[in-house]
Amino acid sequence: MKKIQILGTGCAKCAKLQENAEKAAKNLGIEYELEKVNDINEIMKFRVMQTPALAVDGTVKAVGKVLSPADIEKLIT
């Protein structure tokens, strides 16, 4: 099971990244757990200085941009 984390404080871009991540995982037909990380101290533990950010299985894959579902699919697999 993949763990997908959206790092951000809850802005519109963070919500869009979450939506796109869910679409990507569903398109791939994988089992996944989606976690939204809103706490700034937790986000800092990932060494992320700009949001939104996407982490897969604890590894940051993208920072500061809203990726399309197709781009996220590439990062998940």
DSSP file (Angstrom, degrees, kcal/mol; ACC not computed):
  #  RESIDUE AA STRUCTURE BP1 BP2  ACC     N-H-->O    O-->H-N    N-H-->O    O-->H-N    TCO  KAPPA ALPHA  PHI   PSI    X-CA   Y-CA   Z-CA
    1    1 A M              0   0    0      0, 0.0     2,-0.3     0, 0.0    31,-0.2   0.000 360.0 360.0 360.0 133.6    0.0    0.0    0.0
    2    2 A K  E     -a   32   0A   0     29,-2.2    31,-2.6    23,-0.0     2,-0.6  -0.651 360.0-145.1 -86.4 140.9    1.3    3.4   -1.0
    3    3 A K  E     -a   33   0A   0     -2,-0.3    54,-3.4    29,-0.2     2,-0.5  -0.938  17.2-169.9-107.0 115.7    1.2    6.3    1.5
    4    4 A I  E     -aB  34  56A   0     29,-3.0    31,-2.9    -2,-0.6     2,-0.4  -0.914   2.8-168.7-108.2 126.5    0.5    9.6   -0.2
    5    5 A Q  E     -aB  35  55A   0     50,-3.1    50,-2.6    -2,-0.5     2,-0.6  -0.958  13.0-156.5-121.3 133.2    1.0   12.7    1.9
    6    6 A I  E     -aB  36  54A   0     29,-2.6    31,-3.3    -2,-0.4     2,-0.6  -0.935  14.2-157.5-104.4 118.6   -0.1   16.2    0.9
    7    7 A L  E     +aB  37  53A   0     46,-2.8    46,-1.9    -2,-0.6     2,-0.3  -0.871  41.8  99.8-101.9 117.3    1.9   18.8    2.8
    8    8 A G  S    S-     0   0    0     29,-2.4    -2,-0.1    -2,-0.6    35,-0.0  -0.934  73.7-105.9 174.6 163.4    0.3   22.2    3.2
    9    9 A T  S    S-     0   0    0     -2,-0.3    29,-0.1     1,-0.0    31,-0.1   0.426  74.6 -85.0 -88.6   0.7   -1.7   24.5    5.4
   10   10 A G  S    S+     0   0    0      1,-0.1    28,-0.1    27,-0.1    -1,-0.0   0.633  74.6 151.2 109.2  17.4   -5.0   24.0    3.6
   11   11 A C     >  -     0   0    0      1,-0.1     4,-2.0     4,-0.0     5,-0.2  -0.159  62.6 -97.6 -72.7 173.6   -4.9   26.5    0.8
   12   12 A A  H  > S+     0   0    0      1,-0.2     4,-2.2     2,-0.2     5,-0.2   0.865 125.0  53.6 -61.7 -37.3   -6.7   26.1   -2.5
   13   13 A K  H  > S+     0   0    0      2,-0.2     4,-2.4     1,-0.2    -1,-0.2   0.883 107.1  51.7 -66.3 -37.3   -3.6   24.7   -4.2
   14   14 A C  H  > S+     0   0    0      2,-0.2     4,-2.2     1,-0.2    -2,-0.2   0.915 109.7  49.2 -63.7 -42.5   -3.2   22.1   -1.4
   15   15 A A  H  X S+     0   0    0     -4,-2.0     4,-2.3     2,-0.2    -2,-0.2   0.893 111.3  49.4 -64.5 -40.0   -6.8   21.0   -1.9
   16   16 A K  H  X S+     0   0    0     -4,-2.2     4,-2.6     2,-0.2    -2,-0.2   0.897 109.7  51.1 -67.1 -40.3   -6.3   20.7   -5.7
   17   17 A L  H  X S+     0   0    0     -4,-2.4     4,-2.4     2,-0.2    -2,-0.2   0.904 110.4  50.0 -63.5 -40.2   -3.1   18.7   -5.2
   18   18 A Q  H  X S+     0   0    0     -4,-2.2     4,-2.3     2,-0.2    -2,-0.2   0.934 110.9  48.8 -62.4 -45.8   -5.0   16.4   -2.9
   19   19 A E  H  X S+     0   0    0     -4,-2.3     4,-2.1     1,-0.2    -2,-0.2   0.916 113.1  47.2 -59.4 -44.9   -7.8   15.9   -5.4
   20   20 A N  H  X S+     0   0    0     -4,-2.6     4,-2.4     1,-0.2    -1,-0.2   0.861 109.8  53.3 -67.1 -35.9   -5.3   15.2   -8.2
   21   21 A A  H  X S+     0   0    0     -4,-2.4     4,-2.4     2,-0.2    -1,-0.2   0.906 109.0  49.1 -65.4 -41.2   -3.4   12.7   -6.0
   22   22 A E  H  X S+     0   0    0     -4,-2.3     4,-2.3     2,-0.2    -2,-0.2   0.913 111.3  49.6 -63.9 -42.3   -6.6   10.8   -5.3
   23   23 A K  H  X S+     0   0    0     -4,-2.1     4,-2.7     2,-0.2    -2,-0.2   0.917 110.6  50.7 -61.1 -43.4   -7.4   10.7   -9.0
   24   24 A A  H  X S+     0   0    0     -4,-2.4     4,-1.9     2,-0.2    -2,-0.2   0.930 111.3  46.7 -61.6 -47.1   -3.9    9.5   -9.8
   25   25 A A  H  X>S+     0   0    0     -4,-2.4     5,-1.7     1,-0.2     4,-0.9   0.897 114.2  47.7 -63.9 -40.2   -4.1    6.6   -7.3
   26   26 A K  H  <5S+     0   0    0     -4,-2.3     3,-0.4     1,-0.2    -1,-0.2   0.891 109.0  54.0 -68.2 -38.8   -7.6    5.6   -8.4
   27   27 A N  H  <5S+     0   0    0     -4,-2.7    -1,-0.2     1,-0.2    -2,-0.2   0.871 110.6  46.9 -61.4 -36.0   -6.5    5.7  -12.1
   28   28 A L  H  <5S-     0   0    0     -4,-1.9    -1,-0.2    -5,-0.2    -2,-0.2   0.667 105.4-133.2 -79.3 -16.5   -3.6    3.3  -11.2
   29   29 A G  T  <5 +     0   0    0     -4,-0.9     2,-0.2    -3,-0.4    -3,-0.2   0.825  54.0 146.4  69.1  31.8   -6.0    1.1   -9.3
   30   30 A I      < -     0   0    0     -5,-1.7     2,-0.4     1,-0.0    -1,-0.2  -0.613  55.8-109.7 -99.3 159.6   -3.6    0.9   -6.3
   31   31 A E        +     0   0    0     -2,-0.2   -29,-2.2     2,-0.0     2,-0.3  -0.737  51.8 166.6 -81.5 133.4   -4.3    0.6   -2.6
   32   32 A Y  E     -a    2   0A   0     -2,-0.4     2,-0.5   -31,-0.2   -29,-0.2  -0.982  36.5-143.6-148.6 158.6   -3.3    3.8   -1.0
   33   33 A E  E     -a    3   0A   0    -31,-2.6   -29,-3.0    -2,-0.3     2,-0.5  -0.996  20.6-154.3-120.9 126.9   -3.6    5.8    2.2
   34   34 A L  E     -a    4   0A   0     -2,-0.5     2,-0.4   -31,-0.2   -29,-0.2  -0.899  12.9-176.5-106.7 126.5   -3.9    9.6    1.8
   35   35 A E  E     -a    5   0A   0    -31,-2.9   -29,-2.6    -2,-0.5     2,-0.6  -0.981  16.3-150.0-124.7 132.3   -2.8   11.8    4.6
   36   36 A K  E     -a    6   0A   0     -2,-0.4     2,-0.8   -31,-0.2   -29,-0.2  -0.896  10.2-158.5 -99.8 121.3   -3.1   15.5    4.8
   37   37 A V  E     +a    7   0A   0    -31,-3.3   -29,-2.4    -2,-0.6   -27,-0.1  -0.873  26.2 157.0-104.4 105.1   -0.3   17.1    6.8
   38   38 A N        +     0   0    0     -2,-0.8     2,-0.3   -31,-0.2    -1,-0.2   0.687  39.6 101.8 -99.8 -24.0   -1.4   20.6    8.0
   39   39 A D     >  -     0   0    0      1,-0.2     4,-2.4     2,-0.1     3,-0.4  -0.490  64.2-146.8 -70.9 122.7    0.8   21.1   11.0
   40   40 A I  H  > S+     0   0    0     -2,-0.3     4,-2.2     1,-0.2    -1,-0.2   0.829  98.2  55.1 -60.8 -33.5    3.7   23.4   10.1
   41   41 A N  H  > S+     0   0    0      2,-0.2     4,-1.0     1,-0.2    -1,-0.2   0.885 109.3  47.0 -67.5 -37.7    6.1   21.6   12.5
   42   42 A E  H  > S+     0   0    0     -3,-0.4     4,-0.6     2,-0.2     3,-0.3   0.897 111.0  51.9 -68.5 -40.0    5.3   18.3   10.8
   43   43 A I  H ><>S+     0   0    0     -4,-2.4     3,-1.3     1,-0.2     5,-1.2   0.902 105.7  55.6 -61.6 -40.4    5.8   19.9    7.3
   44   44 A M  H ><5S+     0   0    0     -4,-2.2     3,-1.9     1,-0.3    -1,-0.2   0.803  95.4  66.3 -63.8 -29.2    9.2   21.3    8.5
   45   45 A K  H 3<5S+     0   0    0     -4,-1.0    -1,-0.3    -3,-0.3    -2,-0.2   0.773  98.1  53.9 -63.3 -23.9   10.3   17.7    9.4
   46   46 A F  T <<5S-     0   0    0     -3,-1.3    -1,-0.3    -4,-0.6    -2,-0.2   0.459 115.7-120.8 -85.0  -1.6   10.1   17.0    5.7
   47   47 A R  T < 5 +     0   0    0     -3,-1.9     2,-0.5     1,-0.2    -3,-0.2   0.832  61.1 152.3  62.7  34.8   12.5   20.0    5.1
   48   48 A V      < +     0   0    0     -5,-1.2    -1,-0.2     1,-0.1    -2,-0.1  -0.852  23.6 174.1 -98.5 126.6    9.8   21.6    2.9
   49   49 A M        +     0   0    0     -2,-0.5     2,-0.4     1,-0.2    -1,-0.1   0.488  67.2  47.6-108.2  -8.0    9.9   25.4    2.8
   50   50 A Q  S    S-     0   0    0      2,-0.0    14,-0.6    15,-0.0    -1,-0.2  -0.999  84.4-108.5-137.6 136.8    7.2   25.9    0.1
   51   51 A T  S    S+     0   0    0     -2,-0.4     2,-0.1    12,-0.2   -43,-0.1  -0.815  79.9  48.6-117.7 160.1    3.7   24.3   -0.2
   52   52 A P  S    S+     0   0    0      0, 0.0    12,-2.3     0, 0.0    13,-0.8   0.535  70.7 170.0 -77.8 159.4    1.9   22.5   -1.5
   53   53 A A  E     -BC   7  63A   0    -46,-1.9   -46,-2.8    10,-0.2     2,-0.5  -0.961  23.9-143.8-134.7 154.5    4.2   19.5   -1.5
   54   54 A L  E     -BC   6  62A   0      8,-2.4     7,-3.4    -2,-0.3     8,-1.5  -0.974  14.4-174.8-121.7 128.8    3.7   15.8   -2.3
   55   55 A A  E     -BC   5  60A   0    -50,-2.6   -50,-3.1    -2,-0.5     2,-0.5  -0.970   7.3-162.2-121.9 140.7    5.3   12.9   -0.5
   56   56 A V  E >  S-BC   4  59A   0      3,-2.6     3,-1.7    -2,-0.4   -52,-0.2  -0.989  79.0 -14.1-123.4 122.9    5.1    9.3   -1.4
   57   57 A D  T 3  S-     0   0    0    -54,-3.4    -1,-0.1    -2,-0.5   -53,-0.1   0.858 131.7 -51.3  51.6  39.9    6.0    6.7    1.2
   58   58 A G  T 3  S+     0   0    0    -55,-0.4     2,-0.5     1,-0.2    -1,-0.3   0.419 115.3 112.3  84.9  -1.4    7.7    9.4    3.3
   59   59 A T  E <   -C   56   0A   0     -3,-1.7    -3,-2.6     2,-0.0     2,-0.3  -0.919  69.5-123.8-109.9 126.4    9.8   10.8    0.4
   60   60 A V  E     +C   55   0A   0     -2,-0.5    -5,-0.3    -5,-0.3     3,-0.1  -0.511  32.6 172.5 -69.2 127.5    9.1   14.3   -0.9
   61   61 A K  E     +     0   0A   0     -7,-3.4     2,-0.3     1,-0.3    -6,-0.2   0.672  62.7  14.6-109.1 -26.1    8.5   14.1   -4.6
   62   62 A A  E     -C   54   0A   0     -8,-1.5    -8,-2.4     5,-0.0     2,-0.4  -0.991  59.8-165.4-154.6 144.0    7.4   17.6   -5.5
   63   63 A V  E     +C   53   0A   0     -2,-0.3   -10,-0.2   -10,-0.2   -12,-0.2  -0.996  66.4   3.6-135.2 133.8    7.4   21.0   -3.8
   64   64 A G  S    S+     0   0    0    -12,-2.3     2,-0.3   -14,-0.6   -11,-0.2   0.623 104.0  84.6  77.8  15.1    5.6   24.3   -4.6
   65   65 A K  S    S-     0   0    0    -13,-0.8     2,-0.8   -15,-0.1    -1,-0.2  -0.993  73.0-121.3-148.2 156.6    3.4   23.2   -7.5
   66   66 A V        -     0   0    0     -2,-0.3     2,-0.2    -3,-0.1   -52,-0.1  -0.861  35.9-154.4 -96.9 108.6    0.1   21.5   -8.2
   67   67 A L        -     0   0    0     -2,-0.8   -47,-0.1     1,-0.1   -46,-0.0  -0.502  15.3-115.1 -82.5 151.5    0.9   18.4  -10.3
   68   68 A S     >  -     0   0    0     -2,-0.2     4,-2.3     1,-0.1     5,-0.2  -0.399  31.2-106.7 -75.9 161.4   -1.6   16.9  -12.7
   69   69 A P  H  > S+     0   0    0      0, 0.0     4,-2.4     0, 0.0     5,-0.1   0.893 122.2  54.2 -55.9 -38.5   -3.0   13.4  -12.0
   70   70 A A  H  > S+     0   0    0      1,-0.2     4,-1.4     2,-0.2    -3,-0.0   0.904 108.4  48.1 -64.3 -40.5   -0.8   12.1  -14.9
   71   71 A D  H  > S+     0   0    0      1,-0.2     4,-1.2     2,-0.2    -1,-0.2   0.896 111.9  49.8 -65.3 -39.7    2.4   13.6  -13.4
   72   72 A I  H  X S+     0   0    0     -4,-2.3     4,-2.0     1,-0.2    -2,-0.2   0.882 103.7  59.3 -67.4 -38.3    1.5   12.2  -10.0
   73   73 A E  H  X S+     0   0    0     -4,-2.4     4,-1.9     1,-0.2    -1,-0.2   0.903 104.1  52.0 -55.3 -42.1    0.9    8.7  -11.5
   74   74 A K  H  < S+     0   0    0     -4,-1.4    -1,-0.2     1,-0.2    -2,-0.2   0.858 110.9  47.3 -63.3 -36.0    4.6    8.8  -12.7
   75   75 A L  H  < S+     0   0    0     -4,-1.2    -1,-0.2    -3,-0.2    -2,-0.2   0.790 110.4  52.1 -77.3 -28.1    5.8    9.6   -9.2
   76   76 A I  H  <        0   0    0     -4,-2.0    -2,-0.2     1,-0.2    -1,-0.2   0.872 360.0 360.0 -75.7 -37.3    3.7    7.0   -7.5
   77   77 A T     <        0   0    0     -4,-1.9    -1,-0.2    -5,-0.2    -2,-0.2   0.480 360.0 360.0 -85.6 360.0    4.9    4.1   -9.7
